[in-house]
Amino acid sequence: MSGQKTALVTGANKGIGYEIAAGLGALGWKVGVGARNEERRETAVKRLREAGVDVFGVPLDVTDDASVAAAAGLTEAAAGGLDVLVNNAGITGGGPQEPSTVDLARLRAAVDTNVFGVIRVTNAMLPMLRRSASPRIVNVSSSVGSLTLQTTSGAETGPVAVAYAPSKSFLNAVMIQYAKELSDTNILINAACPGFVATDLNGFRGVRTPEQGAATPIRLATLPDDGPSGRFFDDEGEVPW
């Protein structure tokens, strides 16, 4: 691989993912814009190119094995390898999500994208990441997945959401297992909470901008070689599990 670093960001056609791609691109990185919607993906690629980013589009449905395998092949062909994977794609599962009445299909959808999708993409990209000099994996999670905060009186953890919040707890638990498995490698893997960002995921009710939400994922994507691994961060510091 050349001296230029390459990142792949899933769900990068809009919102936080787009701003992560833009931020890494501004650092001189080559960035793969992973997204399943072709029109929105190509629009994002065009905007990023106009901003001077070295970017390539990656058709990617994180719930589909064949799509993920093709995305790995495309990334290898376009960039010759991969240094950073940002697992940003996610869904809420829709509502309502009261556990006593929830449609189990909502849980399945949330877990398939937010957990299985991350495992599927991570495993497909690991061979390239293992070849990198400074590989990083960043999982975009949420503080609503913190069991500590969920059980702390007065903590702000959003509405009752038996699909979305536990899917992020599951994602965090899975990440810890990856960190253990990869502890004897140079791959650093961490989780990032972007905060309550105004995106279509929450009907734009959030109080933070996508640019603000992208800050912690970008920081974790660019950690030094002696940086942490297996940890959970937001803009204020470490988030309790």
Secondary structure as a PSIPRED ss2 file (coil, helix, strand):
# PSIPRED VFORMAT (PSIPRED V4.0)

   1 M C   1.000  0.000  0.000
   2 S C   1.000  0.000  0.000
   3 G C   1.000  0.000  0.000
   4 Q C   1.000  0.000  0.000
   5 K C   1.000  0.000  0.000
   6 T E   0.000  0.000  1.000
   7 A E   0.000  0.000  1.000
   8 L E   0.000  0.000  1.000
   9 V E   0.000  0.000  1.000
  10 T E   0.000  0.000  1.000
  11 G C   1.000  0.000  0.000
  12 A C   1.000  0.000  0.000
  13 N C   1.000  0.000  0.000
  14 K C   1.000  0.000  0.000
  15 G H   0.000  1.000  0.000
  16 I H   0.000  1.000  0.000
  17 G H   0.000  1.000  0.000
  18 Y H   0.000  1.000  0.000
  19 E H   0.000  1.000  0.000
  20 I H   0.000  1.000  0.000
  21 A H   0.000  1.000  0.000
  22 A H   0.000  1.000  0.000
  23 G H   0.000  1.000  0.000
  24 L H   0.000  1.000  0.000
  25 G H   0.000  1.000  0.000
  26 A H   0.000  1.000  0.000
  27 L C   1.000  0.000  0.000
  28 G C   1.000  0.000  0.000
  29 W C   1.000  0.000  0.000
  30 K E   0.000  0.000  1.000
  31 V E   0.000  0.000  1.000
  32 G E   0.000  0.000  1.000
  33 V E   0.000  0.000  1.000
  34 G E   0.000  0.000  1.000
  35 A E   0.000  0.000  1.000
  36 R C   1.000  0.000  0.000
  37 N C   1.000  0.000  0.000
  38 E H   0.000  1.000  0.000
  39 E H   0.000  1.000  0.000
  40 R H   0.000  1.000  0.000
  41 R H   0.000  1.000  0.000
  42 E H   0.000  1.000  0.000
  43 T H   0.000  1.000  0.000
  44 A H   0.000  1.000  0.000
  45 V H   0.000  1.000  0.000
  46 K H   0.000  1.000  0.000
  47 R H   0.000  1.000  0.000
  48 L H   0.000  1.000  0.000
  49 R H   0.000  1.000  0.000
  50 E H   0.000  1.000  0.000
  51 A C   1.000  0.000  0.000
  52 G C   1.000  0.000  0.000
  53 V C   1.000  0.000  0.000
  54 D E   0.000  0.000  1.000
  55 V E   0.000  0.000  1.000
  56 F E   0.000  0.000  1.000
  57 G E   0.000  0.000  1.000
  58 V E   0.000  0.000  1.000
  59 P E   0.000  0.000  1.000
  60 L C   1.000  0.000  0.000
  61 D C   1.000  0.000  0.000
  62 V C   1.000  0.000  0.000
  63 T C   1.000  0.000  0.000
  64 D C   1.000  0.000  0.000
  65 D H   0.000  1.000  0.000
  66 A H   0.000  1.000  0.000
  67 S H   0.000  1.000  0.000
  68 V H   0.000  1.000  0.000
  69 A H   0.000  1.000  0.000
  70 A H   0.000  1.000  0.000
  71 A H   0.000  1.000  0.000
  72 A H   0.000  1.000  0.000
  73 G H   0.000  1.000  0.000
  74 L H   0.000  1.000  0.000
  75 T H   0.000  1.000  0.000
  76 E H   0.000  1.000  0.000
  77 A H   0.000  1.000  0.000
  78 A H   0.000  1.000  0.000
  79 A H   0.000  1.000  0.000
  80 G C   1.000  0.000  0.000
  81 G C   1.000  0.000  0.000
  82 L C   1.000  0.000  0.000
  83 D C   1.000  0.000  0.000
  84 V E   0.000  0.000  1.000
  85 L E   0.000  0.000  1.000
  86 V E   0.000  0.000  1.000
  87 N E   0.000  0.000  1.000
  88 N C   1.000  0.000  0.000
  89 A C   1.000  0.000  0.000
  90 G C   1.000  0.000  0.000
  91 I C   1.000  0.000  0.000
  92 T C   1.000  0.000  0.000
  93 G C   1.000  0.000  0.000
  94 G C   1.000  0.000  0.000
  95 G C   1.000  0.000  0.000
  96 P C   1.000  0.000  0.000
  97 Q C   1.000  0.000  0.000
  98 E C   1.000  0.000  0.000
  99 P C   1.000  0.000  0.000
 100 S C   1.000  0.000  0.000
 101 T C   1.000  0.000  0.000
 102 V C   1.000  0.000  0.000
 103 D C   1.000  0.000  0.000
 104 L H   0.000  1.000  0.000
 105 A H   0.000  1.000  0.000
 106 R H   0.000  1.000  0.000
 107 L H   0.000  1.000  0.000
 108 R H   0.000  1.000  0.000
 109 A H   0.000  1.000  0.000
 110 A H   0.000  1.000  0.000
 111 V H   0.000  1.000  0.000
 112 D H   0.000  1.000  0.000
 113 T H   0.000  1.000  0.000
 114 N H   0.000  1.000  0.000
 115 V H   0.000  1.000  0.000
 116 F H   0.000  1.000  0.000
 117 G H   0.000  1.000  0.000
 118 V H   0.000  1.000  0.000
 119 I H   0.000  1.000  0.000
 120 R H   0.000  1.000  0.000
 121 V H   0.000  1.000  0.000
 122 T H   0.000  1.000  0.000
 123 N H   0.000  1.000  0.000
 124 A H   0.000  1.000  0.000
 125 M H   0.000  1.000  0.000
 126 L H   0.000  1.000  0.000
 127 P H   0.000  1.000  0.000
 128 M H   0.000  1.000  0.000
 129 L H   0.000  1.000  0.000
 130 R H   0.000  1.000  0.000
 131 R H   0.000  1.000  0.000
 132 S C   1.000  0.000  0.000
 133 A C   1.000  0.000  0.000
 134 S C   1.000  0.000  0.000
 135 P C   1.000  0.000  0.000
 136 R E   0.000  0.000  1.000
 137 I E   0.000  0.000  1.000
 138 V E   0.000  0.000  1.000
 139 N E   0.000  0.000  1.000
 140 V E   0.000  0.000  1.000
 141 S C   1.000  0.000  0.000
 142 S C   1.000  0.000  0.000
 143 S H   0.000  1.000  0.000
 144 V H   0.000  1.000  0.000
 145 G H   0.000  1.000  0.000
 146 S C   1.000  0.000  0.000
 147 L H   0.000  1.000  0.000
 148 T H   0.000  1.000  0.000
 149 L H   0.000  1.000  0.000
 150 Q H   0.000  1.000  0.000
 151 T C   1.000  0.000  0.000
 152 T C   1.000  0.000  0.000
 153 S C   1.000  0.000  0.000
 154 G C   1.000  0.000  0.000
 155 A C   1.000  0.000  0.000
 156 E C   1.000  0.000  0.000
 157 T C   1.000  0.000  0.000
 158 G C   1.000  0.000  0.000
 159 P C   1.000  0.000  0.000
 160 V C   1.000  0.000  0.000
 161 A C   1.000  0.000  0.000
 162 V C   1.000  0.000  0.000
 163 A C   1.000  0.000  0.000
 164 Y H   0.000  1.000  0.000
 165 A H   0.000  1.000  0.000
 166 P H   0.000  1.000  0.000
 167 S H   0.000  1.000  0.000
 168 K H   0.000  1.000  0.000
 169 S H   0.000  1.000  0.000
 170 F H   0.000  1.000  0.000
 171 L H   0.000  1.000  0.000
 172 N H   0.000  1.000  0.000
 173 A H   0.000  1.000  0.000
 174 V H   0.000  1.000  0.000
 175 M H   0.000  1.000  0.000
 176 I H   0.000  1.000  0.000
 177 Q H   0.000  1.000  0.000
 178 Y H   0.000  1.000  0.000
 179 A H   0.000  1.000  0.000
 180 K H   0.000  1.000  0.000
 181 E H   0.000  1.000  0.000
 182 L C   1.000  0.000  0.000
 183 S C   1.000  0.000  0.000
 184 D C   1.000  0.000  0.000
 185 T C   1.000  0.000  0.000
 186 N C   1.000  0.000  0.000
 187 I C   1.000  0.000  0.000
 188 L E   0.000  0.000  1.000
 189 I E   0.000  0.000  1.000
 190 N E   0.000  0.000  1.000
 191 A E   0.000  0.000  1.000
 192 A E   0.000  0.000  1.000
 193 C C   1.000  0.000  0.000
 194 P C   1.000  0.000  0.000
 195 G C   1.000  0.000  0.000
 196 F C   1.000  0.000  0.000
 197 V E   0.000  0.000  1.000
 198 A C   1.000  0.000  0.000
 199 T C   1.000  0.000  0.000
 200 D H   0.000  1.000  0.000
 201 L H   0.000  1.000  0.000
 202 N H   0.000  1.000  0.000
 203 G C   1.000  0.000  0.000
 204 F C   1.000  0.000  0.000
 205 R C   1.000  0.000  0.000
 206 G C   1.000  0.000  0.000
 207 V C   1.000  0.000  0.000
 208 R E   0.000  0.000  1.000
 209 T C   1.000  0.000  0.000
 210 P H   0.000  1.000  0.000
 211 E H   0.000  1.000  0.000
 212 Q H   0.000  1.000  0.000
 213 G H   0.000  1.000  0.000
 214 A H   0.000  1.000  0.000
 215 A H   0.000  1.000  0.000
 216 T H   0.000  1.000  0.000
 217 P H   0.000  1.000  0.000
 218 I H   0.000  1.000  0.000
 219 R H   0.000  1.000  0.000
 220 L H   0.000  1.000  0.000
 221 A H   0.000  1.000  0.000
 222 T C   1.000  0.000  0.000
 223 L C   1.000  0.000  0.000
 224 P C   1.000  0.000  0.000
 225 D C   1.000  0.000  0.000
 226 D C   1.000  0.000  0.000
 227 G C   1.000  0.000  0.000
 228 P C   1.000  0.000  0.000
 229 S C   1.000  0.000  0.000
 230 G C   1.000  0.000  0.000
 231 R C   1.000  0.000  0.000
 232 F E   0.000  0.000  1.000
 233 F E   0.000  0.000  1.000
 234 D E   0.000  0.000  1.000
 235 D C   1.000  0.000  0.000
 236 E C   1.000  0.000  0.000
 237 G E   0.000  0.000  1.000
 238 E E   0.000  0.000  1.000
 239 V C   1.000  0.000  0.000
 240 P C   1.000  0.000  0.000
 241 W C   1.000  0.000  0.000
